[in-house]
Amino acid sequence: MRNRSPFYASFLLIFLVSGCAHVISKDLRANSDLSLTLKQVRENPNAYRGKSVIWGGDIIQTTNQQDGTTQIEVFQRPLGWGEEPKDTVASEGRFLIVADKYLDPYIFQTGRKITVAGEIQGEQIKPLGKMNYRYPVLFSKQIYLWENYYYCPYPYYYWPFWGYPYGGWGFGVYYRH
């Protein structure tokens, strides 16, 4: 009998490496200051003008401007593997993304996860509740919009044969939409 362990080890390695791929291009990652945090920039945004960063979080609002650009307000979250924003309560605040094109608010809707590589343009002060909030502004170079996850805590009773098209009962399953 032949030893198949090298085959299985190669398959496992390829599988693990493919799951950790970055969503931001290699060139943009190389030119970005990955140690620069939103908290540091919020203290003095003009001091970091022109620096490139990679941040992410949850979309709060997407607004199309009259000049053809789109402004996205983001609730920052720390990035995990592959630069996906983590599901955590930890945040350093909010920031704005400016995209030089029209982005549909139906697609870039509230609650979607987003990762952006961009250049710090300064700050914009906008009302947040009854206070004025200092938003660092990023001019986007690359945006990655993550797919939504949905959780099904009970069986699929929508089809005959107890969820046949979905592969069975589906108790407690996370799936991407």
C-alpha positions, 0 to 999 in steps of 0.5 A: 500500500502506498503512503498517502500522507504527503498528499493529504498534508499538501491538501490540508496546507492548500486548504488552510492557506486559501482561507487566510487570503487578504482582501486588500491587494499586496501593493496597498498592504505594503504601502499602508501603515498597519500600526496606525490606529483610528484612535491615534488619527482621531487625536490629530487627523491633519498630522497623518494627512497623506498616510495610507491605512487599512481599516474596517468595520460596520457601515452606518450610513451611505450617502451619495453626494451631488459631485458624484462621490459617495461618503460611507460612515463606518463604525470601526472594528479591529480586523482579524484574519484576512482583514475581516472586521471582527464581531466584537464590541471593541471599537475606536470610534467612527470614520468616513470613507470617500469613494470617487464614484457612485456606490449604491446604498442598497448594496452598501447598506447599514450593518454590512461589514467593510474593509478599506485601504485608503489615504487619510485626507484630514477630518470632517466634523459632523453632528452625532446626536447632540454633539459634534464628532470629529471623523477622520476621512479616508479617500478610498483606494480599494474597498471590500464589502463582506457578505452577510452571515445569517444564523438559523437557530431552528430547522428549515420547515420551508420545504417538504422533506425538512429542508431537502434543498438545504441539506437537512435540518440546519440546526444552528447554522451560520451561512453567507447570504 
